[in-house]
């Protein structure tokens, strides 16, 4: 039966007034152990006698994807089939390609899109495809017109669209500009079609096959849609459902007469009918303090436990951290139930793409279109020419590589990245493994001897939470407990009671406080009275940095929340050495996107901050002279240094400053998490973009590469023979050993600044920079 769904109007639903019913569901099956879960997907078998499968990711450093068989009788799902692909976030299922069904997944650790045969659970390694960047949602769409399979991969305000080709008589049926291999093993080949701009970073997506539409939602609480069509024209997104609460996932239930949209929030699910009236509000029963990360729907019978289908959740709670299943019965009661649904029904087609033989059918590398009654070719990404017969690579691989495929650069030695723009550097050392979830480093320059300088890092996970102190070869010297600190910075030369000392500062997420510790002259952390300073009720701390004003000689700290609200506090000490903080001002940073990393340029009085999904900003670090303490600073105006529309890649994470010999020289370094790379800018306006670098595995395999990088710190001071022109320290998310095993504990890499910056730039660096002396404002 053809569904009557018409977005935004549905005649059948419009004829009645929807009543929202509150229902509770009980978890009837869970996974064993702890899994860092983000995304779930169901596999519909081709017959009722085959196994129903639920697929889930594992976002741990040692992770991958797991495939569980769902029997309807097991309270704890049986041991899964596990595919170790490294830290993984996205999973999905594709049906009927090359007479097989496929599990598709994208790993964060190496950025490869992978395909696993559902029947054999073997990976089709030849079909691996590198998708540079950081992504948060994945959906598959099968065109009813052509029968072609597409994958939509959502990232930072963009969607990458790929076409999946099938094998045909053992040949690569692809662009003729690529070699035709008659003994090709691969049965699936990916082709990037285009990149679509969208207004948000999507956390979930769903496909309405009836309407050929892509639905997605995320942080801003709205559900958006754009048409799924076979064209390189960028479709426009529009809001179809307004909201305020952050959306964690989307799913569609395909009823007999209409489709229902399930919108997942952190602790509940709202179900909407075809005209977006809420008809169900779902809560979990018997589970305390839970957070839901994703949802998947199975509409057919699985034994008596799931007699009308099942919901699968990616869940975090005291009872289960992983995946869990609940019956759909109470949810769909009274709705247009469809227990015969099969995703294969919506993929059946006898169509094909339009042809244009006079243009060689665009060489299979573009769409045949008609313009002014004449055939023409709209080329896919990475192809050019009137018949799409020539390869194209962005920026011509920056003269550091060759264009080996559509938008695929093969880089020369010493260069990396999607367009060979990343200079390759290698670490000198790495810190000893420490703590489950590291984030940010700081470099403390010793007042006794530069060779005795220290590296301070944070452990923000509950297990082992606090600071760690390392020497310049990465040997751990001290562990210091603190309440889940996120970013760490140092206030040099602080007057604490009757002496001058250095303070380590971080925002601590355990209790939303400002955390301090004293760093003695021998590089040891010790407690300080007043070490935990409160923030306003309801404020959730995230990133932080420090500032010592060269104008007033006052000491300040900044703290931010994910909603981009910055608080600036003055730090002082009583005569007996107890710390005090006073809120000076608040302001909104960037465009309002999530923020974290920041650093101050003290001589110039600037605050440099990273807005994760968008850009790098500069603000004044000085509170206005006439500003009333504690009030919002409505006049705080930021200067955009760069954005993802320019040279940056999301997420914009760590920000650090290398001082030059004057207030106008030096460099800003910014970590781009999605690319595991770093951007370099000149310190002084207009903050010219200088270049990019990445940290790769040492040639001897002794120290692994940096992946999914977070915080960064750098100094230009000559520290010792290993770091004669300065030091860069950066977070490494996936800590790999020489034998390819992965540790669950964090590590930070130590890189010589001389290996990052070219010689022409190094001469601008002040190798005698002393943070206690600083530079005077001009």
Beta strands, then each sheet from edge to edge (+ up, - down):
strand 1: 21-30
strand 2: 40-43
strand 3: 52-58
strand 4: 64-70
strand 5: 81-83
strand 6: 88-97
strand 7: 100-107
strand 8: 112-117
strand 9: 129-130
strand 10: 135-142
strand 11: 149-155
strand 12: 158-166
strand 13: 188-197
strand 14: 202-208
strand 15: 213-218
strand 16: 223-227
strand 17: 238-241
strand 18: 249-254
strand 19: 259-264
strand 20: 269-272
strand 21: 278-285
strand 22: 291-298
strand 23: 310-316
strand 24: 321-327
strand 25: 366-371
strand 26: 374-379
strand 27: 383-384
strand 28: 390-391
strand 29: 401-405
strand 30: 408-411
strand 31: 415-416
strand 32: 422-426
strand 33: 429-430
strand 34: 438-444
strand 35: 454-459
strand 36: 466-470
strand 37: 476-481
strand 38: 485-496
strand 39: 499-508
strand 40: 513-519
strand 41: 525-526
strand 42: 532-534
strand 43: 544-548
strand 44: 555-560
strand 45: 565-573
strand 46: 579-588
strand 47: 595-601
strand 48: 606-611
strand 49: 615-620
strand 50: 631-632
strand 51: 639-643
strand 52: 652-659
strand 53: 666-672
strand 54: 677-682
strand 55: 689-696
strand 56: 712-715
strand 57: 727-732
strand 58: 735-736
strand 59: 742-743
strand 60: 747-752
sheet 1: 18+ 19- 20+ 21- 1- 24+ 23- 22+
sheet 2: 2+ 3- 4+ 5-
sheet 3: 6+ 7- 8+ 9-
sheet 4: 10+ 11- 12+ 13-
sheet 5: 14+ 15- 16+ 17-
sheet 6: 25+ 26-
sheet 7: 27+ 28-
sheet 8: 29+ 30-
sheet 9: 31+ 32- 55- 54+ 53- 52+
sheet 10: 33+ 60- 57+ 56-
sheet 11: 34+ 35- 36+ 37-
sheet 12: 38+ 39- 40+ 41-
sheet 13: 38+ 39- 40+ 42-
sheet 14: 43+ 44- 45+ 46- 50-
sheet 15: 47+ 48- 49+ 51-
sheet 16: 58+ 59-
end
